[in-house]
Amino acid sequence: MQVAVDGRDLATRRLRAQHLVGARLPDPVAVVRHFAAVQAQEYPYALWGVDQRTPGVGAAAMRRLVDGGAIVRTHALRPTWHFLAAEDLGWVQALTGPRVHAFNAYYYRRHGLDPASAEQTNRLIVDALRGGNHLTRNELADVLAAGGFPATGNKLAYVVMWAELDGLIVNGPMRGKQHTYALVEERVPAPRELSGDAALAELTFRFFAAHGPATVKDFAWWSSLTVTQIKRGLDLVGSRLTAADVDGLTVRFDPAAPTDGDTAHTAFLLQAYDEYVVAYSNTKFAFNPLEVTGSFFMHPVMVDGQVAGFWRRPASGLELDVQRTLTARQRTALDAERDRHEAHVAG
């Protein structure tokens, strides 16, 4: 039996499930594990997006966790960067990597890439990284060229992404301002072993527990899995999720998700592509993106669960473009969020 949920309740439940309100998760690894994967396209902002769901550890501590390998950054779920807890990397890539390869097929053909060439480029990359030899993408280009496979620009990106999706390589520690790559077998010493139905059930439950209430189409967009796979995952999860109706759409969520946490007069500076906005396809109405001018993915200012404007942090400091009139309490909440972000940067 389904229960009825309206659009505003949808936003409120998501704020709590995503730990933007209520109890914060204890540390950044717990945040990434809760979501299964967190989009991390813009690295400094992605660090903030994870940290704001904790009591606040600061940017420097976040960077140490990624450099140390407790949190890994790689292409997963979709052809874009994500953070994952290190132990989850293997089974997530094994489950979703084939689907991302399918999405990449057009670009593979365009650049003359196929399984036979990937077997050789993967071998060159793995051999070059073996023994803790962390290399930048440009350095991998030199390795590939020396091995008879010159690649630059987008072609290089897809050659390297192929090795990522095959679960062979992942980020290494930063070298100054440059990202490096490392071998998964050296970077992730204790992977969690999940496969088949067990992996599908795990990802299905984690998505709806962290992002719910959400629809099958939301999950399909986020994970790249097929609707057939998702329906199988829902059958496996069974009564651990609750179904509800929102404007004729069936949404699902974890009935044990947090219900505490005051959502009145909340304000958040969300990273570009934050999970609160990027994880949904046909339920985007929950955060009402049409009231403002601009892409709602790009660093939204969220007030009471709704997009109210946008923000950036160029070299000159924090810049806000608030496009809605705020009450005094909402302005107070936004000022508090600005202070929290400044503490993160300073930390």
N, C-alpha and C positions, 0 to 999 in steps of 0.2 A: 504494500500500500504506500502510495506517495503522499508526501505532505506538501503544502503550498508554501513557497518562499517568494517574496517580492524582490524587486531590483535593489532596493536600499538594504534589505536584509542580506542579500548576496554580497554586497560590498563589505558590510559589517562582519559577516562570517569570514570573509577572506582576509581582512585585516588581522583577525585573531589567529586564523590558521597559519598565516605567514609570519606570525610573531612580530608584527609591527606595533601592535598594541598588546597589553597584558604582559605576562611573564616573558622576558627575553630568554632565548636559548643560552646555555652556559658558556659556549665558546664558538669560534668561527667554524671549526670542524663539525660541530653538532648542527650548525645552520646548514652547511652544504649537504650533510648527510640527510637532514630532514627533507630537503627539496629533491634529493637524488642528483640534481645538477642545477647550477645557477649560471645563467648567461653572463659571460665575462668578456665582452667584446672590447670595451674601453677599460684597460687594466686598472688605473688608479681609482676610477669611479666604481668599478666592480668590487674593489677592496672595501670601499665605503658601504656598498649595498649589502655585503655580508655583515660587516661590523655593526651596522645600525640595528641588527636583529639580536645583538648580544648586549650585555651591560656596557660594552665599550672597551676595546682593547687597544685601539689606535692603529694608524696606518703602518707604523714600523713593525709592530707585532704581527700584523696581517702579512706583510711582505716576508717576514721570517718563516711563517707557516708555509707559504707557497714555495719559497726558496728551499726550505727543508724537506718538502715533499709530502707533508701531512695533507695538504690540499694541492691537487694537481690541476693544471690548465691545459686544455686540449680541445680539438674539434670533436664534438659528440652531439648526438641527438639530431642536430641539423648542421648544415655546413657553416657553422660559426663557433666561436670560442665559448667554452663553458668551464666552470670550476666543478670538480668532483672530489669527494673524499677519496683518498688514495686507494683504500681497500675496495671501493666500488667500481673503479675504472674498468677492470677486465670484463666483468659480467655486463656492464652497461654497453660497452663497445661491442661485445659479442652479440648482444640482442639487437641493438639499433644500428650498428655500423653498416650491415648490408643494406639497410634502407637508405642511409645517407649516400652510400655508393650509388644506389639507383638514382637518387636525386642529382648526383654529380655526373651522370652518364653523358649528358650532352657536352659538358666541358671536357670530360675525358676524351671523347671522340674528336672534339675541336683541337685538342693539343696532341693527338696521336698517342694517347695513353690507353693501355689495355692490360689484362692480367699478366700477359707474358712480359711486357716492359716493366710492370710493377714488381714482378718477382725479382728482376735484376736491380731496379732502383732501390727497392726495400733492402736487398742484400748489401748494396753499397752503403746505404745510410746506417744500417745496423753495424756493419763492420767498422765504420768510421767512429761511431759513438761508443763502441765497446770499451770497457775498462774505465768508465767514468769520464770519458772524453766528451764534455758538453760543448756543442757547437751551435752557432747562430745559423739562421736560415741561409744567409749569404755564404757562410763557410760550407754548409751542406751543398750549395750550388757549385762551389769549387770541387768538392768531392765527386759530385755527379759528372761534372764536365771532364774531370780526369779519368773517370770510368767510361767515358764515351756517351754520356747522356746529358748534353748541355740543356739547361732549363733556367729561365729567368721569369720575372713577373708572375702572371697568373699561372703559367705552366708550372713554375717552381712551386707555387702555393699548392697546386693540386697534387703534384708528385709527393710533397711532404705530407699533405693531408691524407693521402692514400695510406701511408705508413702509420699515421695516427689512428685512422679508422680500423686498420688491421690489428690494432692493439700492440704495436711494436715500439712506438716512441711517444713521448709526452714531454711537457716542459721540463727543463732543468732550471737551476738557479739563474737569477738575473746576473748579467755581466755589465755593470754600469747601468745604462738605460736600455740595453739590448736583451731580448729574450733568447734563451738557449733551449736546445733539445737534449733529451737523455733517453736511454733505453728504459722501457717499462720494467723489464726484468731486474734492472739494477735500482730503479727508482721506487718500486712498489714491492717491498720484501714479503708482505703478508697479504696477498689478495684474497678477497672473499670469494669462495667457490660457489657460484650459482649458474645454472644453465636451464635451458628449455622452459618448461612451465613454471619452475621455481623463480627464474629470473623475470619472466613475464608478470607473474603475480606480484612480485616485489615492486617492480617499477609502477605497475598499475595502482597499487595501494598507496605508494609514496606520493605519486602525482596527486591523487584526489585528497589525500590527507593534508598535503601542504598547500594545494592550490584550490581546493574545493570550497564552495560548491562549483563544479565545472561539468562540462558536457563531454561526450565522446569525441565530438569534433574539436573541442579545445585540446584534449589529450592527443588526438591525432596530429594536430598542428605542432604541439610542443615536442612530441616524441619521434615523429616521422613514422610511427607504426601504422599499419593498415587498420581499417575499421574491423576487419575480421580478427586480427590479432587482439585488438582492444576488447572486443566482445568476449573472446576466449579468456582474456585476463580478468574481466569482470566476473565471469562464471567461476573462475578459480578463487577470486577474493570473496565472493558471495556476500554474506550478511555483515561482513566487516565494514561495508559502506552502506549508507542510507541514500535512497533516491528521493528527489523532490521535484516539483513542477514550478518553473518560472516562465511566465508568459508563453506557455505551450512547449517549453523546452525541458527535457529531463536532465537534471543536474544531480551529481553525486558528491557526497562528502563523508568524512569520518565522523560518526556520531560522538566519538570521544574527543573530538577537537576542542580546544579551549573555548569556553563561553564567557570568561571573565575578561575584564579590560575595558575601560571607558573609551568609546569611540567618538564621543562628543568633543568637538574642538581639537581634533588632532591635525597635525601638519607634518609632512614628510618631504624631504628633498630626495627623490628617488633617482638612482643611477639610470643612465640610458639603458633601455631594454631590461628594466627591473622585472623580476618575476611577477610583481603585482599587475603589470600591464602587458608584458610580452607573452605570457603563457596562455592567452585566450584568443580564440578566433570568433566564434559566434555569440559570445557573451561579453563583448567589450562594452556594451551599454552600461554595465555595472559601475564603471568609473566615468561615464558621461563625457567622452572626448570631444563631442561636437560643440561644446560651449566655448572653446578656446581656439585660437589660431596657431597652428603648428602641429608637427607630428607628436602624437601623445606618447610615442616610445622614447622621445629624446629628452631625458632629464626632466621629467614632469615634477611640478610642485603639486603635491596632493594635499587637499584640505578636506577633512571629514570624508575621506575616501573618494573624492572627486578631483579630476584634473582642474587646477586653478591657474596654471601658468607653467613656466619653465625656468630652469636655472643652469648656469655654467660656472666653472671656476677657471678662468684664464689666468695668466701670470699676474694680472692686476688685482686679483681677488674675486670673491664671490659676487656673481651678478644674478639678480632676480628679475623675471618678467611676469609679474602677477597680473592676471587679466580679469580677475573677479574682485568685487568689493568685499573686503573681509570685515567681520565684526571685531570688536576689541579683543574678545577671547581668542578668536582665530589668529589675529595678529600676534598675540602673546604666545600661542602655540608655535607659530612660525618662527618667532624670535628664539624660542627655546631650541627648535630644531637647528637653526643656524649656529647656535652656540655649541650644540652637540657635534655638528659637522666640523667646526673649527677645532674642537678638542680632538677629534679623530685625526685631522691633518697634522696637528701639532704633536700628537702621540706617536 
